[in-house]
């Protein structure tokens, strides 16, 4: 940056463009590998047949949904703690909530497709499905709450409380299949003897890597958007303050817009005092310089000696 250029306002943008570009291309390559393995390499399931291929998407996006809301809660708790309170934690919280809500919606959509083919219905009030829908509604409420409060401190405080409630809902949602009778499939991978193996296991693990990279790419860009919004607000504030200072300067004594030469240009005391001649004015004419103030109690008598 040149010396004559003003310093940029607000926080600096995190992550270099090369880093985000590399992350994006890595996510795209991982998705391509997952699609290839899931559609052509992995064999049909013995029980579910071709329907097993949707499971190469649904568990991964559901996990990223949990991760997003977990990061939202983590950033909110760090902001609530006075020793670690920082705007960066608040940015992490809102980025996690927004990206998590996207993956939560993908979880509901892919789960409904799988449920229609397996259970014969698009939706049922199963504990896991109901809690996931509640979680999605809470995430939308979180985002609406942040848009509805103008004061930064009050906005961060109120949204942090909602983020903690969302984290508790995530825990209950995760253990819903163990705590209640549920139609939803239980834990498949995190058990001593997983029922998934071979190309199905490899494809499912690849899907976790692929959607994890997609999640990281979205988080980075959403965090950058939050930083740019703060910088934009700071620039608007500075521009408004500069415009206000200019207006005040026009009305101050000696300002460029008052039309008088200044209080020091008045000669004499009392009601008969006169303007001192301005530089370059004809003899016998009172000076009307830029920025002068009229005498107290009346208008200046221009041209009166």
Secondary structure, DSSP 8 states (H G I E B T S, - for coil): --TTS----S----S-HHHHHHHHHHHHHHHHHHHHIIIIIS--BTTTBGGGGGHHHHHHHHHHHHHHHHHHHHHHHHHHSGGG--HHHHHHHHHHHHHHHHHHHHHHHHHHHHHHHHTSSS----HHHHHHHHHHHHHHHHHHHHHH--SHHHHHHHHHHHHHHHHHHHHHHHTHHHHS--SS---SSSSTT-S--HHHHHHHHHHHHHHHHHHHHHHHHHHHHHHHHHHHHHHHHHHHHHHHHHHHHHHSTT-TTS-S--GGGEESSSTT-EE---TT--TTS----TT----TTS---TT--
